[in-house]
Amino acid sequence: MISVIVPTHNRRALLERKLRALEGQEGGFEVIVVADGCTDDTVEWLGRYPAGFPLQCLETEGKGAACARNRGAEVAQGDILLFSDDDVIPGPGWIAAHQRAHSSPKTVAVGRLLLPPQLKSSGAAELPGPALFWWNATGNNTSLPKSLFEAVGGYDPEHFAGYGGEDPDLAYRLRKAGARFVFIKEAEAVHEAWDHHGSALSRARKAGAAHMRVYRKYQDPAMAWALGVHPALLVLKMTLLPWAKGLWGPRGDYELAYAWGAWEEYRAPG
């Protein structure tokens, strides 16, 4: 059985779209919604929602996605954990595709993530596949054995309580533990990306800072290059991107914001 773990914060309408998309999915699964510091009607609505699948609602105290996902994993009954945020709307056959991916042990399965048409020009990135790297395993559309998740210690809410960083931190430890990362084209979902953390550029800056904190935690230069936060690379980006970013369109603005966030975190005391 798969346990779908969905952290949410004050996005009840978007959460409803996600849960409706899970109705009629084939395969054995349960859904665990973790309402993290919700002050809207999310919890009350979940109490009335006539789910056609096993559904649990938990509450956490606004400590962020890493803490919420860990809490969901604690009570999960499935052998496989499928992490998917409230703004990720799965397509048909999503559950079954993730289930089929786990024929071998230590598999980390990453589904195809698409953007809706209105966000194609925002600078945010899709994961259309088939190229896949360990840092592509995010809490949007990723499944893995519960035993493997527990063996590496789960998410790290102490270092990554804010926006970003918790995903590559976990993925890095999974890679070190010998996980096999696979791309599943059939596990397709649309990332609506209606994020309460602000605009795409604001999120890019926060992500750059968070990924620099991942580098600081492990001090692995190869990982810093992979995440695009190695200090030498940042100097190059901030030298070239201000005048060359136009060649990339919106993606250039996104990359510059990411680099600035990482550089500010790198220069921050302590």
DASULBEL-V425142 format. One record per residue. N is the residue number from 0. PHI is phi as a letter, one per 30 degrees, with the letter a starting at -180 (* if undefined). Layout:
n:N phi:PHI
n:N phi:PHI
//
This chain:
n:0 phi:*
n:1 phi:c
n:2 phi:c
n:3 phi:d
n:4 phi:c
n:5 phi:b
n:6 phi:d
n:7 phi:b
n:8 phi:b
n:9 phi:h
n:10 phi:b
n:11 phi:d
n:12 phi:d
n:13 phi:d
n:14 phi:d
n:15 phi:d
n:16 phi:e
n:17 phi:d
n:18 phi:d
n:19 phi:d
n:20 phi:d
n:21 phi:d
n:22 phi:d
n:23 phi:i
n:24 phi:d
n:25 phi:d
n:26 phi:j
n:27 phi:d
n:28 phi:a
n:29 phi:b
n:30 phi:b
n:31 phi:c
n:32 phi:c
n:33 phi:c
n:34 phi:d
n:35 phi:c
n:36 phi:i
n:37 phi:d
n:38 phi:c
n:39 phi:c
n:40 phi:c
n:41 phi:e
n:42 phi:d
n:43 phi:d
n:44 phi:d
n:45 phi:d
n:46 phi:d
n:47 phi:c
n:48 phi:d
n:49 phi:d
n:50 phi:d
n:51 phi:c
n:52 phi:a
n:53 phi:d
n:54 phi:b
n:55 phi:c
n:56 phi:b
n:57 phi:c
n:58 phi:b
n:59 phi:b
n:60 phi:c
n:61 phi:i
n:62 phi:c
n:63 phi:j
n:64 phi:d
n:65 phi:d
n:66 phi:d
n:67 phi:d
n:68 phi:d
n:69 phi:e
n:70 phi:d
n:71 phi:d
n:72 phi:d
n:73 phi:e
n:74 phi:c
n:75 phi:d
n:76 phi:c
n:77 phi:d
n:78 phi:d
n:79 phi:c
n:80 phi:c
n:81 phi:b
n:82 phi:d
n:83 phi:a
n:84 phi:d
n:85 phi:d
n:86 phi:c
n:87 phi:c
n:88 phi:c
n:89 phi:d
n:90 phi:c
n:91 phi:e
n:92 phi:i
n:93 phi:d
n:94 phi:d
n:95 phi:d
n:96 phi:d
n:97 phi:d
n:98 phi:d
n:99 phi:d
n:100 phi:d
n:101 phi:c
n:102 phi:d
n:103 phi:c
n:104 phi:d
n:105 phi:h
n:106 phi:d
n:107 phi:c
n:108 phi:c
n:109 phi:c
n:110 phi:d
n:111 phi:d
n:112 phi:c
n:113 phi:c
n:114 phi:c
n:115 phi:d
n:116 phi:e
n:117 phi:d
n:118 phi:c
n:119 phi:d
n:120 phi:c
n:121 phi:d
n:122 phi:j
n:123 phi:d
n:124 phi:c
n:125 phi:c
n:126 phi:b
n:127 phi:d
n:128 phi:i
n:129 phi:d
n:130 phi:d
n:131 phi:b
n:132 phi:b
n:133 phi:e
n:134 phi:d
n:135 phi:d
n:136 phi:d
n:137 phi:c
n:138 phi:d
n:139 phi:d
n:140 phi:a
n:141 phi:b
n:142 phi:b
n:143 phi:a
n:144 phi:d
n:145 phi:d
n:146 phi:d
n:147 phi:d
n:148 phi:e
n:149 phi:d
n:150 phi:d
n:151 phi:c
n:152 phi:j
n:153 phi:i
n:154 phi:d
n:155 phi:c
n:156 phi:d
n:157 phi:d
n:158 phi:c
n:159 phi:b
n:160 phi:d
n:161 phi:c
n:162 phi:d
n:163 phi:i
n:164 phi:j
n:165 phi:d
n:166 phi:d
n:167 phi:d
n:168 phi:d
n:169 phi:d
n:170 phi:d
n:171 phi:d
n:172 phi:d
n:173 phi:d
n:174 phi:d
n:175 phi:d
n:176 phi:d
n:177 phi:j
n:178 phi:d
n:179 phi:c
n:180 phi:c
n:181 phi:b
n:182 phi:c
n:183 phi:c
n:184 phi:d
n:185 phi:d
n:186 phi:d
n:187 phi:c
n:188 phi:b
n:189 phi:c
n:190 phi:c
n:191 phi:d
n:192 phi:h
n:193 phi:d
n:194 phi:c
n:195 phi:d
n:196 phi:d
n:197 phi:j
n:198 phi:d
n:199 phi:e
n:200 phi:d
n:201 phi:d
n:202 phi:d
n:203 phi:d
n:204 phi:d
n:205 phi:d
n:206 phi:d
n:207 phi:e
n:208 phi:d
n:209 phi:d
n:210 phi:d
n:211 phi:d
n:212 phi:d
n:213 phi:d
n:214 phi:d
n:215 phi:d
n:216 phi:d
n:217 phi:c
n:218 phi:h
n:219 phi:c
n:220 phi:e
n:221 phi:d
n:222 phi:d
n:223 phi:d
n:224 phi:d
n:225 phi:d
n:226 phi:d
n:227 phi:i
n:228 phi:b
n:229 phi:d
n:230 phi:e
n:231 phi:d
n:232 phi:d
n:233 phi:d
n:234 phi:e
n:235 phi:d
n:236 phi:d
n:237 phi:d
n:238 phi:d
n:239 phi:c
n:240 phi:d
n:241 phi:e
n:242 phi:c
n:243 phi:c
n:244 phi:d
n:245 phi:d
n:246 phi:d
n:247 phi:c
n:248 phi:i
n:249 phi:e
n:250 phi:d
n:251 phi:d
n:252 phi:d
n:253 phi:d
n:254 phi:d
n:255 phi:d
n:256 phi:d
n:257 phi:d
n:258 phi:d
n:259 phi:d
n:260 phi:d
n:261 phi:d
n:262 phi:d
n:263 phi:d
n:264 phi:d
n:265 phi:d
n:266 phi:d
n:267 phi:d
n:268 phi:d
n:269 phi:i
//
